[in-house]
């Protein structure tokens, strides 16, 4: 096998597309090619093919990471699982995620803080926020630390659950007080608000 073409990738400056024996092999960073002394006409040994393949896999995974992060912020664990499901090799995925983290493009703590602030403002309680973040692969210790900072005291005594309970009580119309309270408690629990304080909130909303 021989390298038959090296074409700069117009979509990714600093990246070069490789063709081997006239067929597209993949895209790798230009500095990798320089370090490996790869040029048109160079014979591709089995060992070089393995190194080129690993570099191409990493570059493909990294491109997918960048594309995903351009659409929305994501946690590392969630993004990693998505890349593996799309067929990227796990080793390449981990290396691509490490690169994104080193450049500040991927930050689980910043993601968790933003998630808690925005979703909490929309009416999600601490229990729901914890479940959501853990499901996205955020480390449990980090989740606990962010919630402790953003929802001191658990957050159940804030105005949000009372506002939700009051609005829900209006929607339930002429149902009996007992039925209203039961349904509102279940509604708040689904949104992550639980505990004795929430029971008191419902009592205020449905006196």
Secondary structure, 3 states (H helix, E strand, C coil): CEEEEEEECCCCCCEEEEEECCEEEEEEEHHHHHHHCCCCCCECCHHHHHHHHHHHHHHHHHHHHHHHHHHCCCCHHHHHHHHHHCCCCHHHHHHHHHHHHHCCCCCHHHHHHHHHHHHHHCCCCHHHHHHHHHHCCCCHHHHHHHHHHHCHHHCCCCHHHHHHHHHHHHHCCCCCHHHHHHHHHHHHHHCCCCCHHHHHHHHHHCC
